[in-house]
Amino acid sequence: MEKQTNFIRDIIDDDLKNNKNDGRVHTRFPPEPNGYLHIGHAKSICLNFGLAEDYKGLCNLRFDDTNPTKEETEYVNSIIEDTRWLGWDWGGRLFYASDYFDKFYDYAKGLIKKGKAYVCDLTPEQTRGYRGTLTKPGKNSPYRERPVDENLDLFERMKAGEFEDGTRVLRAKIDMSSPNFNMRDPVIYRILKSAHHNTGDKWCIYPMYDFAHCLEDSIEGITHSICTLEFENHRPLYDWFLDTLDIFHSQQIEFARLNLGFTVLSKRKLLRLVQGGYVSGWNDPRMPTISGLRRRGYTPSSIRKFCERIGVAKFNSIIDISILEGSIREELNLTAPRVMAVLNPLKVVIINYPEDKVEEMDAVNNPEDPTAGKRNVPFSRVLYIERDDFMEDPPKKFFRLAPGREARLRYAYFITCKDVIKNEQGEIIELHCTYDPQTRGGDAPDGRRVKATLHWVSDRHAIEAEVRLYEHLFLKENPEKIEDGENFTVNLNPDSLKILKNCKTEPCLKDAKAGKAYQFERLGYFCAEILDSRPGNPVFNRIVTLKDTWAKIQNKERAKNN
C-alpha cells in the first residue's frame, strides 16, 4: 500500500533533495517514563519509526528521564514492552537522557562561561512575579548580572548538594521582554535531592526538559525531531540552546497530537484514574493505554492501521473513536474464528427430540476465510439460547422466538415454542419446543422461511465462562469539557464494565488460548483474557461489537451539543 504523503514527508523529501544532513534520516521516540504509553503515543511511535523505516534511516528509543520524582522503572519496562509489541525495533539504540547528565552539566557550564546563564536565588513565587504577563514584559532578576566566576562556583556547589531544594536554580540569560514566555530566562537546572531510577544518588541537580531535549537530539545526531503541537512555542528555545552552544542542530517539527473521542489522553489524568480506583490499573481494558488495548484484545496491526488511517496534520481535532474500533473490527472479520456463546442463557427443552441423542452439526469457522474450514458443534435435547431472543408477548417487529412461533437454530433445525415454564415469581425459566427433523442444517425442504436465526449451545456440552462487556470509559465525546467546579471524572460511564457469570459457550472454547480472538456469532468480537483466563475456566473480554453501535450515540451527542 502506498504511503500517504503529509507535510513532514514533504520536509524530509526536500531535505533529501538538497542533501541536508548528508542524506540521513534519523528520528527518535522520546517518552518520559512517568506513566504508561497510550494510543496517542502509538501515533508518535508509528510516525517516528515508520518514517525511519520508509526512508531507510534510523529511529532511537530514548527516555527523557529528567524528573526523578515522577519516574519509575515500572514505566520504563512497560514502554519498552509496548513499543516492541507494536512491532518496532530500535536496533540496540536504547538511550536515556540520564546517560548524558555529565555532558548536560558541561554544556550548562559552557553557557555560564559565555555569559548566557546565571544562578538565580529568587523563590518560585518571586520568579513568577518577575516573569510578567501576556501584555507586560518581565523584569530582570537581581541576580542576572552575577559574574561568571561566581555563577560557576554556585553551580558547582549546587551540584555538590550544598543548597536545599528550591533555593537556587540555573537560568538561561535570554530576554525577559520576549513575547514568548519560554524565552524569558527559563530555568534550565533545579535542585532535586531525589534518587534517580537510572543514576541513583549521583546527582542532586537535574536539567529541565527544554534544556535536555534539544541536547539529546544533538548528541544522537537526530535529523528530524518530531514533536506534538504543544512544543511549537518551545521551538525558539530549542533553537537558541543549539545555536548558542554551536553544536549539531536538529530540526524540530510539530504535528497535531491525537485527541480521541470518549477518551482522555493526559498521563496526569490517566494516573488519577488509576490512583483513584476508577479503573483496576494502567492495563485496565477500558484504558486507552497500549497495555490496556492489548488486554482488551486489540492487535498491533490494527493499531498501526488506525495510526496510518488518521494521518498526520498540523491542526488539533478530535478523532472519532469509531475509526479505532473499525480498524480492529475489519481485521477480526477476516481472521477471527466464529463460535457460538450464550451470555444470558434461557433453557430450551426440545420435547420431541430423543433424550440420549447427540448430533454433530457442521459449522463454518469463518466465511471470510476459505481456508478456515469447519468444526463440529454438538446438538442435544436441552439447549440454551439468549434470553433476549424470546418474548412471551412480542411487539409487531420482534421476529425471534415467541409462543407458537417458529425460528431457526444456527446450523441445526427449525424449532417452535410450545410452552413457557415460569417459577413462583412469574419469571420465565424454561421453554418447551418441538423441532422439525426435516430442517437439519437450517433449511426446510418445503421452502418455508423463518425471519430469525438464533445461536445456541448444547446444555450437556456447554462450557461455563465469565464474559466482561466493556463500553467506553466516558459518556461524552469530549470528557474534558466540564462546568466550573467539576472535574473530568463526572463524565465517567458507570456502565463501562459489566461482568456476566455462568455464560455458556461451545466446548471448543474450554481451553481457549489467552489473547485468542473469536467472533461470538451475533454478539461481537471477544478474546480470552490474557491475565485471568485459565484452561477449563475461560474468561472473555468483549473487544468490540459487530456493528458500530456507538456511531448513533455519537451523532445524538453532537446533535444535543449543537
N, C-alpha and C positions, 0 to 999 in steps of 0.2 A: 504494500500500500504506500502510495506516495505521501511523503510528509507534508503537512500543511505549512505554508510559509507564514511568518509573522515578523514583527519589527525587529526582534532580537536576531533572527536568522538573517534578516536584511543587513543588520550591522555587521554580523560575522562575515557574511558574503563579501561585503565591501572591504572589510579588513583583510581578508584573504586576497582579494583582488589587488590590493595595494601592498601586499606582503608585509603588513603590520605584524609585529612580534615574530618575524621570520616565518610567517605562515603557520604559527602554532595556534591551537585552540585548547585552552586549559581552564576548566571550570572547577567549582567546588561546591559541596553541600555542607553548610556550616551551622549545624544546630547547636543551641545552648542546652546542656544536659540538666535542665531544670523541670523536666516533665517528659511524658511520652509523646511520640510523634502522632500527628493526626492527619486527616485526609488533606488538609491544606499543605502540610509538609510533603505529602505524597506528590502533589503537583510540582513543588520545587525540586524534589528528588528526581522525578521523571524528566523535568526540564533540564536540569544540570547534567545528569548522567546521560540523558538522551542526546543532548547537543554534542557532548564529547564523543559519544558512540557514532553519531551520524557524520561528524567531521573528522573521525579517526584521530581524536585528541585524547586528553586525559581528564579525569574528574577525581578530585580528592574527597574523602570523607574527613571532616575536621570538626572537632568540638571547640566551640567558643566558650571555654570554661574559665571565665574571669570573675565569677561571683561565687565564692565557696559557701556562702551562707544559704544558697538555694540549690546547689548542685549535688548530685548523688551518683554513686557508682551504679545503682539500680537503673538510673535513667540512661547512663552511658551504655550499659549492656542491652537495654531494650532498644535503643536507637540502632545499634549495630545489628541486632537481630531483625528488626523491622526493615531496615534498608536492604539487607541481604535477602529477606523473604520476598521483597518486591521484585527481586531478580537482578539487582545491580551489584557490580563488583568494582572495588576501588584499587585492585591490583597491588595491595600492600601499602597504599598511600593513605594510611590512617594517622592523622595528626591531631594534636591538641594545642590550643593557644598556650597552655601552660608549658609546652615544650620550648616556647620562645621567651619565657619570662626573663631570662638573663639578657636576651637581645633587646626586649622591650625596655628594660631598665637602662641599657646603654643608649638606646635611641632617645629616651627621656632626658638623660644627661646631655646628649647632643643638642637637644632643643634648648636646655638651660644655657649651655655654653654659647649658643647662637643668640642668646638674649630673647628667646621665643617661648620661654616657660619660666614660671616662678612659683615658689611655695607661698601659699596663702593661709593666713590664720583666721580668716573670717569664719564664724559659725555658719552652719547650713541656713539658719534663718536670716542672718545678715547677708549671706551670699544671694539669697532670693531677693532681698530688698535692694541690693545693688544691681540686680540684673535688669531692672527696668520693665517696661510693658510694651505692648504692640505699638503704642503711639509715643512712647517716651524712651529715649535711649538709656542704656545702663550707665553706671558710674564706675570709674576705675577703683579697684581695690587699693586701700592704703599700702598694701604690701607689693603692689605691682612693679615698683621700681627697685626692689631689693637688688643688691649687687650680685653678680653671677656667682662669686665665691661663696657668699652667704647662702644662696639658693642651693648650690651643690652640697654644702655642709649640712643644711637642714634636710635635704632629700636623702642623703646618706644616713642621717640619724633617724629619719622616718623608717628607712629600710631596716635599721638595726633594732627597731622596736622601742625607741626611747620615748615616743609620744603615744598618747591614748587615741582610741578610735574617735574620729570626728574632730580632732583638734587641729589638724593640718591637712591640706591637700596640695597636689601639684596641678597648676592650671596652665593651659596654653595662653600665650600672650598674643591675641589677635586683634579684636576690635569690639569694644563694649558699646559702640553705637551702631553696629551692624543691624540691618533689618531682620537678618536671620539669627534667631536666638541661639542656634547651635554654634555660632561664631563668636559669641560674647564670652570670650575667655573661658572655654569649657574646662571642667575638671578632667584630668587625664590619669591621675593616680589618687587613690584614697587609702587610708589606713583601715585594715580589717584584720584584727587579730583572731583569725579563724582558720582552722585546719582545712587544707585543700584535698580533694579526693585523689589528686594525682601527685602533688608536690609535698603533701603533709604539712609540716610546720616550718618549712624552709622560708616562706615569705609571710610578712605581715602587712605588706602593701600590695595592692592589686590594681592593674590597669583598668580603665573604663573600656566599655565595649567599642566605642567610636575610635579610640586610640589603637586598640589591639587589632581590630578587624582589618583595617587597611594595611597594617604592617604584616599580618599573617598572609594576606593576599600577595604582598610584595615579596616576602621571603620565599613563598612557594611558587612564584612565577606565574600566578593566575593571570590569564589574559582578559577574561570577561567575568567580572564579579557581579553575579545576577542576584538582585535583592528585590524585596517587595516594596510597594509604593511608599510605605511609611518612612523609608530611608531616603527618599528623594531630597528632602530638605537637609539631610546629613551629607549629601554628596560634596558640597563645597568644603566641608571639614575634612572629609576623606581625601579630597584632592590637596588640601592645604598641608596636611601632615606629610604626604608623599613628596610634594614639591619642596617643602621647606627642608626636609631631610635629604632631598635629592637622591632618592632610591627608585628602584623599578616601579613604574606607575601602572597599576592595573586599572581597567576601565569599569567603573560601576554602572550598571544598567538596571533600571527599576521596572517591574511589571506588577500588574494588579494581583493581589493576594486572592485566595479562594474564599468566598463567602457563600456558605451553603444553607439553603432554606431549612427551617425547623431544627437548626443546629447552632451551637456556639463553638467557635474555634480559637478562643483565647485560652492559653495554657493556664493563666491565672484563674479563669472561671471553671475550667475543667478540673483543676486542683480543688477548687471549692466544692464541686460536686462530689469528688472523692472523699475529701476530709469531712464533709457534712453528712456523709452516709446516704446521699441521694442515689448513688449507684454503688455497686459492690466493689469497684476498683477501676483502675485505668483500663483494664481489659474487659470491662462490662460490655456485653454485646450491644447495648444501646449507645455506647460512647462512640464518637467519631474518630477515636484513635485507631491507628493501624492494627494494634493488637486487639482492639475491640471488634473491628471489622473482620479480622481473621477468625476470631472466635465465633462471630455471628455466622460465618460461612462464606464471606467474600473471598475471591481468589486474587492472586497478584495480577493475573492477566486482565481481570475485569476492572481493577482499579487503574491499571495502566491505560486501558481503553478509555475509561472515563476521563483521565487527565488529558489524553490526546484529543478526545471529543470536545472538551470545553475550550481548548486552545489557550492562547496567551494574548492578553490585552493590556492596554495602558490605563484603563479606567475601571474602578471598582464597581461591581454589581453582584446581585445575589443569584447564584446558580440554582436552578430548580432541582430539588433532590431526586425527582423522578429520573433525571439523566443518570445519576449514580445507580439508582435501582434498576433502570433499564439496562445498564451495562452488564450486571450480573444476571439479570433475567434472560437476556439474549444468549449469554454463554451457556447457562444451565439448560435452556431449552434444547440446545444441541447436544449436551453432554450428560445430563443427569438421568439416571435410570428412573423409570416410572414404577411406583409401588402404590399399594392401597393401605391407607391408615384411617381409622375412625377415631376422631378426637373427643366426641361427646356421644358415647355409644348408647344405642337403643336396641334391645334384644329382639330378634325376629326368629320365630319358630315356623318352619315350613311343614305344616301338619301332614301333608301328603307325600313327604319325602322320607324314605326309609331311615330309621333311627341310626343304624350302624354303617350306612353307606357313606363313602368318601370318594369324590371325583377330583381329578386334577384338571383344572381349566388352563388352556393356553392363554398367556398374557404377553402382550408386546412390551419389551423393555424400553424402547424409545423409538417412536415412529419417525423421528427426525434423523435417526442414525440407522441405516440399513444393515450395519454390521453388529448392532447391539443384540440381535437375536430375540428369543422368547424365554419365558420361565413358566413353571407350573405353579398354579395357585390352588390350594386345597379348598374344596367346597363341601359343606355338610348341612345337616338338618337345621342346626342352630347357628345363626349369624348375628353380626352387629352391623347396623347402618348408623349414619349420623342422625341424631335426634332432630335436627333441623330439616331433615328430608321427609319428615312425616308431620301432617297436620290433621287433627280429627275433624275440624270444621274449616276447610281451606277457603281462602278468598278466590276470586274468579281466576286470577292469573297464576295461581300456585299449581304447578304441573307435576309435582313429585307425588310421593305415596300418600294415599288417603283411604278411608274406609270404602271398600268396593272398587277401588281404582287399581289399575294395572301399571306397573313400572318395570323397567329393565334393570337387572343386576349386571354390572360391567363384566364382560367375558363369560357370563353364565346364562341365566334364564329370566323369563318374564315371571313376575310374582304378582299376586293380587291379595290385597289386605282383606281378611275376612272378619277379624275380631280384634278388639282393643282391650288389653288387660290393664287394670288400674289397681293401685294399692288403696289402703283405707283412707288416705288423704286425697284420693282422687287423682293422683299423679300417674301418668302412663308409664308402665314399667316393661311392657312386652306387647308385641304384635304377633298375631297368628295369621299366617298367609298360606296360600297354595301356590304351587309352581306349575308351569306348563312344560312337561318334558320334551315337547316338540321344538322348544325355542333355545336349545343348548347353543351356546356361542353368542346369544343375544339377538337372534333374528327369528321371526316367525315364518314358517313355511307358507302360511296362508296370506302373507303380505301385510298383515295388520301392523299398525305402528303404535308406539307409545311416545309420549313427549318428554320423558325423563329417563336418564340413565344414572343409577346410583352406584357408588362404590361401597364396598362391604369387606368384612373379614370373618372367616370361619371361627366360631367360638372355641372349638377344641384345639385349634391350631394357632390361635392368636397369641401374640407376644405383647405383654403389658409394657407400656413405655410412658415416660414423662415427656411432655411436649411444652416448650416455652414459646409463647406467642409474643413477639416483640413488635412494638409500634414506635413511632418517632418519640424521642425523649421530650420534645416540646410541642405545645399546642399551636403556637403561632409560627408563621413562616420566618418572621424576624423576632426571635425571642428576646433580643436585647433592646427592643423598643418598649419602654416601660414608662409608667406615670411617675411623677415626683414622689419620692418616698418609698418607691417599690424597688425590688431588685429582680434580676432576671429569673430567679427561681420561682416566682409567682406564675411563670408560664410553663412550668413543668407539667407533663402529661401524667396524671395519676394512673392511667391505664397503659403505660408504656410497656408493662410486663404482666402477662397473665400466665400462670403455671397450671397446666392441666395434668392431673394424675390419672392413672388407670386408663390411658388411651390404648387402643387395640391396633396392632399392626400385623402385616403379613409375617409369616415365620422367617422369611429371608432377612429380616432386619434384626434378628435376635443378636447377632454378633457384628452389627454394623461398625465398620472401622471409624474411629474418631476422625472427624473432619470430612468424612464422605458425604457428598450432597446427593439428594434424591428429590424427585418431584412426587409429592403426595397428591395423587390424582384428585383434581377439583379443589384442592386446598392451598397449594403453594409449593415453594421450594424450601426444603429443610435440610439440615446437616446434623450428623451425630456430634454432640457436644465434645469439644476437644479436651476439656478438663474433667467433666463429671460423668460422661457416658462410659459404661463398662459392658464387656461381653455378657450377654444374658440379662442385662439390666440397662437397656439403652435410654438415653436422654437426647432429645432432638430440639434444635433451635430453628424457628422459622427465620429464614434468610430474607425472603421477600414473597409477596403474594403473587398469584399467577397473572393478575392484571394490575394495572396502575390505578388502584382504588383511591390513592391519595390525590390524583390529578383533580378529581371532582372537589375534594375537600379544599385543595389549594385555590381553585377557582372561586369557591364560595368565600374563602377567607379574603381574597383580593377584592371581590365584589363588595364585601362588608366594609372594608377599609377605604374604598374609593368613594 
